C-alpha cells in the first residue's frame, strides 16, 4: 500500500478530479498494479492535506469506471489490469501482450454524438462571462441554490418528490452520497437491509461504515417484505424504478407495503435509489416511494446518464430529521461538483434543454435496444436468457453454458469484446448458469450487431 503524496495540485480544477486523474494515470501506467490496495481514505486525506470527502469522491469515480473496487473491511483494491508498459520498460515485458478491445459493452457509458454540445457550451460560456469574479468565491456546501431549486421542481414534476431546495445535497456519485447517509445513521441502532442481488457499491459502503448488512431476497414485484421483517433491519436500501440486476419495476402495492413497514418502526428509513427512472421503454411511470412518505425516505438519484460522462452530478433528498444531523455531523462537507458545472446544469434545466435532450436520448436508446435484441435473437437464440430488456441502458445475459463467468469474459476478450462479470452483486450466489452484464449506450447499432456476433462465436462455436 503506497502513499500518494507525490500529487502536485494546480489551480482551476477540483481537487478530487486531480486525485482521480493521478491515480487513474498511475494504474494505466502500471505504477499502481493489479490487486494492489490504495491508501485508506483517512490516510490519503492526511498525506495530501485535503478533506476525507475529497478523497472519497475521487475513489468513487474510480470505482464507477472499473479501475478499483471497494472490498469490505479491507479498503479499495485495483481491479483494472494494465497492459505492458511502453518505453524503456517494454523490453522487460516483451512476452506480455494485450489484445485490442474493439467492442466494449461497458454499462454506464453514453454516446457522446447525441449530446447537444452547442447549447451546453453556449450556456457555459455565458455563465463564465457573467459570473467570472464570483467563481473565486467558495460556493454553498450543499450545492448551488439555483440548481437545488431546479432539481426540486424537476423531481416533483417527474417523480412526485416532495422536497424543498434546502433538503437537497449535491454530490458527484450516488456511492459518495451513500457515504454521507452512513454518517447520519447510528451503527448501534440500525441494521441495514439491501436487495440481494443488488448494487454492491451501496452495500460495501455500509459494510465499510461498520454496519451489519442483510441481503433481502427479491420476489416478482420487489423485495420480500416477510424476509425484511424477519431480518431485524431498520434501514432498507431499494431501487424501485429499476432493480439493478433483474431490472424489475417495483409494484405500487409493494411500495405501499414498504412504506407501512417503515412507518411501523420508530427509527426506520427507506433509502430510495431512483436508479435510471428516466429510461423506461414499456411501462408507465410509478411515483416515487418518497412521495408517499417524505419524512421516512432518503431519496437519491443522478443526472449523469443524461449528460456528459465527466459531468458527475448526483443528489440526495434528506428528511428534516436527517438534514439536522447532516449540519451537526458533516459540518465541513466539501462540495465535489464545480460551481460552473452546477450553474450550467441549472440553466440547462430551466431553459428546457434537459427535457428535449432526454426525449431524444430515449428514442435513440429504444432503437439501440431493438438492434441489441434482434442481434441476440439472431446469433444466440435459445442459448441465453435476457434480463432488463425493457429498462435502462444495460442488460444481463444468463448464458446456458458449462463455462464459468470468468471463462465467458476471457473468451469474449480473445475476440476483442469486453463484457462484465456479475458475481459481486450477490451476497449469496445460487445461480445455475453464469451471467454477464452488457451495456449498449455508447455503441453504434453496427457495433452492437458485430459485437453480439463475435460473442456468439466465442461462446458457442
CORLIN-V347118 format. One record per residue. N is the residue number from 0. PHI is phi in radians with two decimals (* if undefined). NEAR is the number of other ideal C-beta (glycine too) atoms within 8 Angstrom. D_FIRST is the distance of its C-alpha to the first C-alpha in Angstrom with 1 decimal. Layout:
n->[N,N]
phi->[PHI,PHI]
near->[NEAR,NEAR]
d_first->[D_FIRST,D_FIRST]
This chain:
n->[0,1,2,3,4,5,6,7,8,9,10,11,12,13,14,15,16,17,18,19,20,21,22,23,24,25,26,27,28,29,30,31,32,33,34,35,36,37,38,39,40,41,42,43,44,45,46,47,48,49,50,51,52,53,54,55,56,57,58,59,60,61,62,63,64,65,66,67,68,69,70,71,72,73,74,75,76,77,78,79,80,81,82,83,84,85,86,87,88,89,90,91,92,93,94,95,96,97,98,99,100,101,102,103,104,105,106,107,108,109,110,111,112,113,114,115,116,117,118,119,120,121,122,123,124,125,126,127,128,129,130,131,132,133,134,135,136,137,138,139,140,141,142,143,144,145,146,147,148,149,150,151,152,153,154,155,156,157,158,159,160,161,162,163,164,165,166,167,168,169,170,171,172,173,174,175,176,177,178,179,180,181,182,183,184,185,186,187,188,189,190,191,192,193,194,195,196,197,198,199,200,201,202,203,204,205,206,207,208,209,210,211,212,213,214,215,216,217,218,219,220,221,222,223,224,225,226,227,228,229,230,231,232,233,234,235,236,237,238,239,240,241,242,243,244,245,246,247,248,249,250,251,252,253,254,255,256,257,258,259,260,261,262,263,264,265,266,267,268,269,270,271,272,273,274,275,276,277,278,279,280,281,282,283,284,285,286,287,288,289,290,291,292,293,294,295,296,297,298,299,300,301,302,303,304,305,306,307,308,309,310,311,312,313,314,315,316,317,318,319,320,321,322,323,324,325,326,327,328,329,330,331,332,333,334,335,336,337,338,339,340,341,342,343,344,345,346,347,348,349,350,351,352,353,354,355,356,357,358,359,360,361,362,363,364,365,366,367,368,369,370,371,372,373,374,375,376,377,378,379,380,381,382,383,384,385,386,387,388,389,390,391,392,393,394,395,396,397,398,399,400,401,402,403,404,405,406,407,408,409,410,411,412,413,414,415,416,417,418,419,420,421,422,423,424,425,426,427,428,429,430,431,432,433,434,435,436,437,438,439,440,441,442,443,444,445,446,447,448,449,450,451,452,453,454,455,456,457,458,459,460]
phi->[*,-1.75,-1.51,-2.01,-1.24,-1.33,-1.15,-1.98,-1.33,-2.15,-1.43,1.72,-2.38,-0.95,-1.06,-1.14,-1.19,-1.15,-1.13,-0.99,-1.13,-1.09,-1.15,-1.02,-1.11,-1.12,-1.18,-1.13,-1.48,1.19,-1.39,-1.89,-1.64,-0.95,1.30,-1.32,-1.61,-1.37,-1.03,-1.07,-1.01,-1.11,-1.09,-1.12,-1.08,-1.17,-1.21,-1.70,1.03,-2.21,-1.32,-1.08,-1.07,-1.07,-1.16,-1.09,-1.11,-1.06,-1.11,-1.17,-1.09,-1.16,-1.11,-1.12,-1.74,1.47,-1.44,-2.38,-2.41,-1.60,-1.78,-0.93,1.14,-2.08,2.16,-1.82,-2.05,-1.23,-1.88,-1.37,-1.82,-1.29,-1.34,-1.14,-1.20,-1.76,1.21,-1.15,-1.56,-1.10,-1.10,-1.25,-2.16,-1.03,-1.39,-1.57,-2.31,-2.15,-1.46,-1.24,-1.63,-1.54,-2.31,-1.82,-1.53,-1.31,-1.44,1.66,-1.42,-2.20,-1.47,-1.14,-1.12,-1.64,-1.45,-1.36,-1.08,-1.06,-1.14,-1.08,-1.16,-1.09,-1.11,-1.09,-1.14,-1.10,-1.19,-1.06,-1.17,-1.33,-1.92,-0.89,-1.30,-1.32,-1.17,-1.38,-1.65,-1.13,-1.42,-1.25,-1.07,-1.31,2.06,-1.07,-1.05,-1.11,-1.25,-1.12,-1.16,-1.13,-1.16,-1.09,-1.20,-1.05,-1.18,-1.22,-1.19,-1.72,-2.15,1.29,-1.16,-1.85,-2.73,-1.55,-1.00,-1.15,-1.50,-1.69,-2.10,-1.56,-2.49,-1.57,-2.32,-1.02,-1.13,-1.13,-1.28,-1.06,-1.11,-1.22,-1.02,-0.96,-1.30,-1.60,-1.68,-2.15,-1.05,-1.25,-1.82,-2.04,-1.95,-1.77,-1.82,-2.32,-1.17,-2.27,-1.35,-3.01,-1.13,-1.31,-1.06,-1.18,-0.99,-1.19,-1.14,-1.15,-1.08,-1.14,-1.44,1.57,-1.56,-1.39,-2.15,-2.00,-1.46,-1.85,-1.13,-1.78,-1.81,-1.11,-2.10,2.42,-1.14,-1.33,-1.17,-1.06,-1.15,-1.08,-1.09,-1.28,-1.25,1.45,-1.21,-2.07,-2.19,-2.19,-1.67,-2.35,-2.19,-1.24,-1.25,-2.76,-1.05,-1.04,-1.60,-1.59,1.12,-1.19,-1.82,-1.14,-1.20,-1.11,-1.07,-1.17,-1.09,-1.14,-1.11,-1.10,-1.08,-1.12,-1.05,-1.11,-1.18,-1.38,-1.98,-1.18,-2.08,-1.65,-2.49,-1.72,-1.82,-1.71,-1.63,-1.47,-1.09,0.90,-1.11,-1.21,-1.96,-2.06,-1.92,-2.09,-1.46,-1.40,-1.31,-1.90,-1.00,-1.14,-1.14,-1.01,-1.17,-1.48,-2.68,-1.02,-1.57,-2.02,-2.24,-1.63,-1.83,-2.23,-2.94,-2.63,-1.92,-1.08,-1.09,-1.74,-2.28,-1.14,-1.01,-1.47,-1.65,-1.50,-2.28,-2.14,-2.65,-2.35,-1.85,-1.76,-1.05,-1.04,-1.09,-1.31,-1.10,-1.09,-1.14,-1.01,-1.16,-1.44,-1.67,-2.18,-1.23,-1.95,-1.03,-1.67,-1.06,-1.47,-1.72,-1.07,-1.06,-1.11,-1.09,-1.13,-1.18,-1.13,-1.12,-1.05,-1.18,-1.07,-1.26,-1.17,-1.50,1.51,-1.16,-1.08,-1.10,-1.16,-1.14,-1.12,-1.06,-1.13,-1.16,-1.01,-1.07,-1.06,-1.35,-1.07,-1.11,-1.15,-1.04,-1.11,-1.08,-1.06,-1.12,-1.14,-1.15,-1.11,-1.09,-1.26,-1.77,-2.26,-0.88,1.44,-1.89,-2.45,-2.07,-1.89,-2.03,1.66,-1.35,-1.82,-2.52,1.30,-2.04,-2.58,-2.36,-2.01,-1.85,-1.60,-1.73,-1.39,-2.60,-1.48,-1.21,-1.46,-1.01,-1.10,-1.17,-1.08,-1.14,-1.19,-1.10,-1.10,-1.06,-1.14,-1.69,1.43,-2.11,-1.96,-2.14,-2.22,-1.32,-2.26,-1.00,-1.17,-1.46,-1.81,-1.36,-2.33,-1.62,-2.10,-1.22,-1.40,-2.13,-1.23,-2.24,-2.15,-1.82,-2.28,-1.81,-2.16,-1.08,-1.69,-1.62,-1.37,-0.96,-1.12,-1.15,-1.06,-1.07,-1.20,-1.09,-1.16,-1.06,-1.19,-1.12,-1.06,-1.12,-1.20,-1.65,-2.14,-1.79]
near->[6,6,8,13,6,5,9,4,6,6,4,3,7,8,9,13,9,12,16,11,8,10,15,11,8,9,14,8,8,10,6,10,8,8,6,10,9,15,11,7,10,7,9,14,13,7,10,11,5,9,8,8,11,14,15,11,14,13,13,14,13,13,15,10,7,8,11,14,8,13,9,7,5,6,9,11,12,13,10,10,4,10,6,9,10,5,5,4,8,10,6,5,9,6,4,7,5,6,7,5,9,6,12,9,14,10,11,11,10,13,11,8,4,8,11,7,6,6,10,13,8,8,13,10,8,9,12,10,7,6,11,7,5,7,9,4,5,2,9,7,8,10,15,12,8,8,14,15,10,12,12,14,8,10,14,11,5,8,12,9,13,7,13,6,10,7,11,16,12,14,14,12,14,14,12,15,14,15,12,14,12,11,9,11,11,5,8,4,7,11,12,13,14,16,15,11,11,15,12,9,13,15,14,11,13,14,11,9,10,5,12,5,11,11,13,15,8,12,7,3,8,13,16,9,10,6,10,13,7,6,10,6,11,10,13,17,15,14,14,14,13,15,14,11,12,9,14,10,11,13,9,6,7,13,14,9,9,15,13,8,13,14,8,6,8,3,7,12,14,15,14,14,12,12,11,10,12,8,13,12,9,5,7,3,8,11,7,15,13,15,10,10,11,10,7,11,16,13,13,15,12,11,11,10,12,10,10,7,10,4,9,11,14,16,16,13,12,12,12,8,7,12,11,8,9,13,8,6,8,9,6,7,11,9,10,11,12,6,10,11,10,15,13,12,14,13,11,12,12,7,8,6,12,11,7,8,11,10,8,9,12,11,8,10,12,9,9,13,11,8,11,13,10,8,12,13,8,8,10,14,7,3,9,9,6,11,11,13,8,8,12,9,12,12,13,15,14,12,13,7,10,2,10,6,12,7,9,15,13,8,11,15,11,8,10,10,15,11,12,13,9,13,7,7,10,11,7,6,5,3,8,2,8,12,12,15,14,13,13,13,14,10,13,6,9,6,9,14,10,9,13,14,10,13,14,11,9,12,14,8,5]
d_first->[0.0,3.8,7.0,9.7,12.6,14.3,15.9,19.6,21.6,25.1,28.1,29.6,26.6,24.9,21.5,19.9,21.3,19.9,16.3,17.0,18.5,15.8,13.0,15.7,16.8,13.5,13.4,17.1,16.8,14.3,12.0,9.3,10.4,12.0,10.4,6.8,5.4,5.7,5.9,9.0,12.2,13.5,10.7,10.9,14.6,15.0,13.3,15.5,18.4,19.1,20.0,17.8,20.2,19.5,15.8,16.8,19.4,17.3,14.9,18.2,19.6,16.8,17.5,21.2,21.0,19.1,15.9,13.7,14.8,14.6,14.3,16.4,15.0,11.5,10.4,10.2,9.7,10.9,14.5,16.1,16.8,17.7,20.8,21.4,20.6,23.8,25.4,24.8,22.1,24.3,26.3,23.5,23.2,26.9,27.0,24.6,26.4,25.8,28.8,29.8,29.8,33.3,33.3,30.3,31.3,28.4,29.3,29.2,30.3,33.7,36.2,36.3,39.8,41.3,39.8,42.5,40.9,44.2,44.7,41.1,41.0,44.5,43.4,40.3,42.3,45.0,42.5,41.0,44.5,45.6,42.6,41.4,41.6,40.1,36.8,35.9,36.4,33.7,34.6,34.9,31.7,32.9,33.8,36.9,40.0,41.8,39.1,39.0,42.8,42.9,40.4,42.5,45.5,43.8,42.4,45.8,47.7,45.5,44.0,46.3,43.5,45.1,42.9,43.5,41.3,40.2,38.6,36.4,32.8,31.4,27.8,25.8,25.0,26.4,23.0,22.5,26.0,25.4,22.7,25.6,27.9,25.5,25.9,29.7,30.2,30.2,28.2,31.1,33.6,32.2,31.3,30.1,31.8,30.4,32.2,31.5,30.8,29.4,26.8,23.4,21.8,24.1,23.9,20.1,20.4,23.0,21.0,18.0,20.6,21.8,25.0,26.9,27.3,30.2,30.8,34.4,36.3,38.0,41.8,43.8,43.9,40.6,38.8,40.8,42.3,43.4,40.0,38.6,41.2,40.4,36.7,37.0,34.9,35.9,33.7,34.0,31.9,34.2,34.6,38.5,39.3,37.2,35.3,32.1,32.8,36.5,37.4,40.2,41.7,42.3,46.0,47.7,48.8,45.3,44.2,47.1,46.2,42.6,44.2,46.5,43.7,41.8,45.1,45.8,42.8,42.7,39.0,38.1,36.8,36.4,33.5,35.2,33.0,35.8,33.8,35.8,39.1,40.3,40.3,42.9,45.5,47.9,48.1,49.1,46.7,46.5,45.9,42.6,42.4,41.8,45.4,46.7,44.9,43.2,42.3,40.7,38.5,35.3,35.7,33.0,33.2,32.2,34.2,31.7,33.2,36.5,35.1,32.9,29.5,28.0,30.1,28.0,30.3,30.2,32.2,32.7,36.1,36.0,39.0,40.4,39.2,35.5,36.1,37.2,34.1,32.0,33.8,33.3,29.7,28.1,30.2,27.6,26.9,25.7,27.6,25.4,28.4,30.2,33.8,35.3,33.8,35.1,38.5,38.9,38.1,40.6,43.3,42.5,43.1,46.2,47.9,47.7,45.4,42.9,45.6,47.1,43.9,42.9,46.3,45.8,42.4,43.8,46.5,44.1,41.9,44.9,46.0,42.7,42.6,46.1,45.1,42.1,44.2,47.0,44.7,43.3,46.8,48.0,45.3,43.9,46.9,46.8,43.6,41.2,41.3,40.2,38.8,38.7,41.3,43.0,40.3,37.3,35.8,34.3,35.5,34.5,36.1,36.6,37.5,40.2,38.6,37.5,34.3,31.0,29.1,26.7,29.8,31.4,28.4,28.3,32.1,32.0,29.4,31.8,34.4,32.4,31.9,28.8,29.0,26.5,25.9,26.9,25.8,23.2,26.1,27.7,27.1,29.7,30.5,34.1,34.8,37.2,36.2,33.0,32.5,30.9,30.5,32.3,32.6,35.5,35.5,34.5,36.6,40.2,42.8,43.2,39.5,39.5,42.5,41.2,37.7,39.4,41.7,38.9,37.1,40.4,40.8,37.3,37.8,41.5,43.0]
